[in-house]
């Protein structure tokens, strides 16, 4: 058998570039080697990655970081084989941990001349400074996603274990992560870090892996990326726990929700909506489809949607029209949705939703992920799933269709009611006309509140069915959980289950 060392020496003799990754540890060269390395790391005590940045990378801020740009042919537009190219991203600013990267056919040892420097924003590095140990901050992949002659971004892996991807004709919005630990818990959250990235092979897809390290666990995320109208990532998370993990988050999605017509009233903005996502959707193991509108609460709130063998969950950007946002710069109406579909049986657990108060749109305040009921014991665990990045809008979701689909949600204080809040939900038929008779409205029992004034009727000239009701909380109630179903004449579901958590504002209002 030919040894790997002999193969590398032969390649050098022929002048073929051999992937390298600087002076740090070698990036595992196969998926199996990366998984084995993750397992070996979990058997050793955790060592925090060194902060190896030197000037000017050690002092970059938001503006000066944008002044460091990968040079084409050195760190940018690196050919991976049709139809993909790669960019190596500079370290600095928020990204101070070294990421070692290996690409087929390229030497990826860090060097300062791989980047250009805008002298108005940043002072170029000392040409004699030793920087080969710094590494990069991440990897960006490009492909002709929207036009045959334009190399569009399709995926960025950068920051802790975060990554973002695009479907055709979308702009960056929500993010995903390889792993979440302690999210929403009482203790400070632990952020696993991508230490190494390797592209294993390229054809009409990109096959790559990420080596993840963290104090309580290590992992290898092995992915096949296939861009398109829907950009699909087939993912396998090989997780190795150093200790029992009761707070692991699998397939985490992170997004931003500031406000829409449901609220909150404390946001004063000329735009009717500001969000990357507005719905958590769950297709549970019982075959129900749950729609949970996202919220920007007055205080941190955490929800758990118990399930067994989930079929899928995701964060959805449902509006697709500019008029829903009226923001030409942010283009929220073009931000993608993301849908996680487990492969195999994930057993019992819960889809967790963490909603964090925010006053602005510049920080992600929404997290959704799967948490197994049983704590993960020390040793190896494998979670396989597909992660689809979809165009905005409910029609893009390839999940079971009900006769009626939610088209609009709004709420506000009911002026003719002492302490009630009016909710208005508009439903549209997926095909044809509204059912006749209209479906029955059913609410699950609500603790601490009453539902009054339920009305449903065709909305003249629109083809929509309007459903309205008044929620009246008890004087001492702080929250109320709403569960609404629409049923046909034989009890069959006519629309997804609509869930909502009402919370009293800090000023005591509804």
Rosetta blueprint (number, residue, H / E / L):
1 X L
2 X L
3 X L
4 X H
5 X H
6 X H
7 X H
8 X H
9 X H
10 X H
11 X H
12 X H
13 X H
14 X L
15 X L
16 X L
17 X L
18 X L
19 X L
20 X E
21 X L
22 X L
23 X L
24 X L
25 X L
26 X L
27 X L
28 X L
29 X L
30 X L
31 X H
32 X H
33 X H
34 X H
35 X H
36 X H
37 X H
38 X H
39 X H
40 X H
41 X H
42 X H
43 X H
44 X L
45 X L
46 X L
47 X L
48 X L
49 X L
50 X L
51 X L
52 X L
53 X L
54 X L
55 X L
56 X L
57 X H
58 X H
59 X H
60 X L
61 X L
62 X H
63 X H
64 X H
65 X H
66 X L
67 X L
68 X E
69 X E
70 X E
71 X L
72 X E
73 X L
74 X L
75 X L
76 X E
77 X L
78 X E
79 X E
80 X E
81 X E
82 X L
83 X L
84 X E
85 X E
86 X E
87 X E
88 X E
89 X E
90 X L
91 X L
92 X E
93 X L
94 X L
95 X E
96 X L
97 X L
98 X L
99 X E
100 X E
101 X E
102 X E
103 X L
104 X L
105 X L
106 X L
107 X E
108 X L
109 X L
110 X L
111 X L
112 X H
113 X H
114 X H
115 X E
116 X E
117 X E
118 X L
119 X L
120 X L
121 X L
122 X L
123 X L
124 X L
125 X L
126 X L
127 X L
128 X L
129 X L
130 X L
131 X L
132 X L
133 X L
134 X L
135 X L
136 X E
137 X L
138 X E
139 X E
140 X E
141 X E
142 X E
143 X E
144 X L
145 X L
146 X L
147 X L
148 X L
149 X L
150 X L
151 X L
152 X E
153 X E
154 X E
155 X E
156 X E
157 X E
158 X E
159 X L
160 X L
161 X L
162 X E
163 X E
164 X E
165 X E
166 X L
167 X L
168 X L
169 X L
170 X L
171 X E
172 X L
173 X L
174 X L
175 X E
176 X E
177 X E
178 X L
179 X L
180 X E
181 X E
182 X L
183 X L
184 X L
185 X L
186 X L
187 X L
188 X L
189 X L
190 X E
191 X L
192 X L
193 X E
194 X E
195 X E
196 X E
197 X E
198 X E
199 X E
200 X E
201 X E
202 X E
203 X L
204 X L
205 X L
206 X E
207 X E
208 X E
209 X E
210 X E
211 X E
212 X E
213 X E
214 X L
215 X L
216 X L
217 X E
218 X E
219 X E
220 X E
221 X E
222 X E
223 X E
224 X E
225 X E
226 X E
227 X L
228 X L
229 X L
230 X L
231 X E
232 X E
233 X E
234 X E
235 X E
236 X E
237 X E
238 X E
239 X E
240 X E
241 X E
242 X L
243 X L
244 X L
245 X E
246 X L
247 X L
248 X E
249 X E
250 X E
251 X E
252 X E
253 X E
254 X E
255 X E
256 X L
257 X E
258 X E
259 X E
260 X E
261 X L
262 X L
263 X E
264 X L
265 X L
266 X L
267 X L
268 X L
269 X L
270 X L
271 X L
272 X L
273 X L
274 X E
275 X E
276 X L
277 X L
278 X L
279 X E
280 X E
281 X E
282 X E
283 X E
284 X L
285 X L
286 X L
287 X L
288 X L
289 X E
290 X E
291 X E
292 X E
293 X E
294 X L
295 X L
296 X L
297 X L
298 X L
299 X L
300 X L
301 X E
302 X E
303 X E
304 X E
305 X E
306 X E
307 X E
308 X E
309 X L
310 X L
311 X L
312 X E
313 X E
314 X E
315 X E
316 X E
317 X L
318 X L
319 X L
320 X L
321 X L
322 X H
323 X H
324 X H
325 X L
326 X L
327 X L
328 X L
329 X L
330 X L
331 X L
332 X H
333 X H
334 X H
335 X E
336 X L
337 X E
338 X E
339 X E
340 X E
341 X E
342 X E
343 X E
344 X L
345 X L
346 X L
347 X L
348 X E
349 X E
350 X E
351 X E
352 X E
353 X E
354 X E
355 X E
356 X L
357 X L
358 X L
359 X L
360 X L
361 X L
362 X L
363 X L
364 X L
365 X L
366 X E
367 X E
368 X E
369 X E
370 X E
371 X E
372 X E
373 X L
374 X L
375 X L
376 X E
377 X L
378 X L
379 X E
380 X E
381 X E
382 X E
383 X E
384 X E
385 X E
386 X E
387 X E
388 X E
389 X E
390 X E
391 X L
392 X L
393 X L
394 X H
395 X H
396 X H
397 X L
398 X L
399 X L
400 X L
401 X L
402 X L
403 X L
404 X E
405 X E
406 X E
407 X E
408 X E
409 X E
410 X E
411 X E
412 X E
413 X E
414 X L
415 X L
416 X L
417 X L
418 X L
419 X L
420 X E
421 X E
422 X E
423 X E
424 X E
425 X E
426 X E
427 X E
428 X E
429 X E
430 X L
431 X L
432 X L
433 X L
434 X L
435 X L
436 X L
437 X L
438 X L
439 X L
440 X E
441 X E
442 X E
443 X E
444 X L
445 X L
446 X L
447 X L
448 X L
449 X E
450 X E
451 X E
452 X E
453 X E
454 X E
455 X E
456 X E
457 X E
458 X E
459 X E
460 X L
461 X L
462 X L
463 X L
464 X E
465 X E
466 X E
467 X E
468 X E
469 X E
470 X E
471 X E
472 X E
473 X E
474 X L
475 X L
476 X L
477 X L
478 X L
479 X E
480 X E
481 X E
482 X E
483 X E
484 X E
485 X E
486 X E
487 X E
488 X L
489 X L
490 X L
491 X L
492 X L
493 X E
494 X L
495 X L
496 X L
497 X E
498 X E
499 X E
500 X E
501 X E
502 X E
503 X E
504 X L
505 X L
506 X L
507 X L
508 X L
509 X L
510 X L
